[in-house]
C-alpha cells in the first residue's frame, strides 16, 4: 500500500494505491474533487509545477510502478474548463479504463484523527521508547559523549528483539517505525500510516456495470492476497492478577470433566519487558450462559451478547473493560496424579482453524480506536487464552491474538474451519462473496522464500500471534482490584449445582455484615461475581450500587472505607440485610 498525492488548482488530493494499479484509476478517484467544468480530455500531468505537459490519454493504462511513482510522490495536474461541462467523475469514468485499485477511507490532511484512544495508547505515544545501550570497548569518547556503538536503538530494532527472544515488536514500536518513514520523509503534510485491511468486494460499485454478482470490474474486486507472518502484535503480555482466579475457573472442569468458557475483564497497561509494550491485566472472569461438554461447548451467541453487554456496562462503572476470552481444553491423563494430555504443540496445532475464526470475530467486534489509522480504528487488543496441557503434562495457559489479515479474511467470509485443525479452508466464490487468489510465503528446502497458492487450505500459523503471560511477581506491580475470587458461586453454574441465590448470599455475606468488622466486610464485598449478582437483585438503587462498586474497587483505602460507611447506612443495604435475615 502506498500514497500518491495529486495537486491541481482545486487543491491537494491523496490516493491510496498499489504499484500494480493503472494510473488512470488514480485519476478516476482524483476527478471527484475537480471542478464540475473540468474537460477531462485535456488533462495533463507532470512531476513539476508548471510543467504538467504529459497527456493523460497516453499513460492512463500504464501502472504506477511503470511510471516510477513512489510512496508520497506528488503529481501535478492541469486541465482546461469548458462551458456546461457536467460531472467530472462521470466523464473520467467514460474516458479512462479503470484498473485494480483499493477503496480508501478519508485521510486527515492536517494530522491524526481526533478520536478518544485508550489511556495506555495516549501514554505510549508520548514515550520515545529508545533502547539504551552501555558504553562498549569500541567507544573512543568521554563519559558525556555518545557514538554509533552506544547511542540508543530505536524501539523496533530487530537485533535487540532477537537477542531477547521477543517474537513480535509491539504495536507502538511498529507505529513509530511506520510514522518515521511515512511522515518525516514526507515533511510537508500528514499521511495516516495505518489502514485497516478490507478484503470485501464492493457491492455498490457502478463503474460501467451492474453491482456484484451481476457484474464486476478491477476497481470493485479485492486484490490478490499474500499471507505472511505479522511482525507486530497489539498486546504483548497477559497478567492474571491472582492465581486463584485461574484455579476457580479450572475448578469447573475438575468437578465435571467438561470444558468452560469465559470473558476476561481488566485494563490495558504499559509493559516494560518489551519496548513500548502493552499488557492486558486480568482482574476478573465472567462465564456467560453455556452448555458444556467433554470435548467442547455450545452457546447461544445472541443470548450471550445481550447478557455480556449488561456485564460490560457494570464493569465499566468499576473502571474495567472486556479484554479477551478464555476457555479450557483439558483431558485427564488417567494416572490419578492430576496430569493432563498435551494436545496442542508444534506438531499438531496451537489454535484450531475454528478457534482462529472465533478469535477474529471477537477482535472485529472489539476494535482498537487509533487516531493514526485512516478509518479511526485499527485491529484489536482483544486476546484469546486457552488452558490446556503442556509438554510436561501440566495444566498451562497459552495466550494469542490473530493478525489483521485474519480479521479481514473472516470479515469477508473467505475462510472456514477444516477437518485438519492446523489448516484453514478457503471458501468458494458465491453470489454473496468474491474470493480472489490467496497465496502464502514460506521457505523451501533450499532456504529460499517462495510463494505458494493457499487453495484449497493453508496453515493457520500464518494468522496467529503468540503472547506471553504470567502472574504478578512482587508488590511493585499494580495490586489486584478484587480481594476475593472464591467463596461466592460464579454466574451461570447452575448445571454444576452452584446457583447464585439468597441462600448462598446469606451464607457468604450475612454474618460478616453484622459483625461490625468493616475490613472483613470490604474483603467479602470486593468480589466481581458478588457485585454482578447483587445488581441483578434490583434492591439497591443505582447510587447505592455505585457505593457498593466503589467499596469493592476503589484504589485508595480511605475512599473505599468512606463509600462502605455510606453504603451500610443506606436504605437499600438495610433492606437487603432484612431479606437475608429472613431467608
Secondary structure, 3 states (H helix, E strand, C coil): CEEEEEEECCEEEEEEECCCCEHHHHHHHHHHHCCCCEEEEEEEEECCCCCCCEEHHHHCCCECCCCCCCCCCEEEEEEEECCCCCCHHHHHHHHCCCCCCCCCCCCCCCCCCCCCCCHHHHHHHHCCCCECCCCCCCCCCCCCCCCCCCCCECCCCHHHHHHCCCCCEEHHHHHHHHHHHHHHCCCCCCCCCECCCCCCCCCCCCCCCCCCCCCCCCCCCCCCEEECCCCEECCCEEEECCHHHHHHHHHHHHHHCCCCEEEEEEEEEEECCCCCEEEEEEEEEECCCCEEECCEEECCHHHHHHHHHHHHHHHHHCCCEEEEEEEEECCECCCCCCCECCCCCCCCCCCCHHHHHHHHHHHHHCEEECCCECCCEEEECCEEEEEEECCCCCEEEEEEEECHHHHHHHHCCCEEECCCCCEEEECCCCCCCCCCCEEEEEECCCCCEEEEECCCEEEHHHHEEEEEEEECCCCCCCCCCCCCCCCCCCCCCHHHCCCCCHHHHHHHHHHHHCCCCHHHHHHHHCCHHHHHHHHHHCCCCHHHHHHHHHHHHCCCHHHHHHHHHHHHCCHHHHHHHHHHHHC
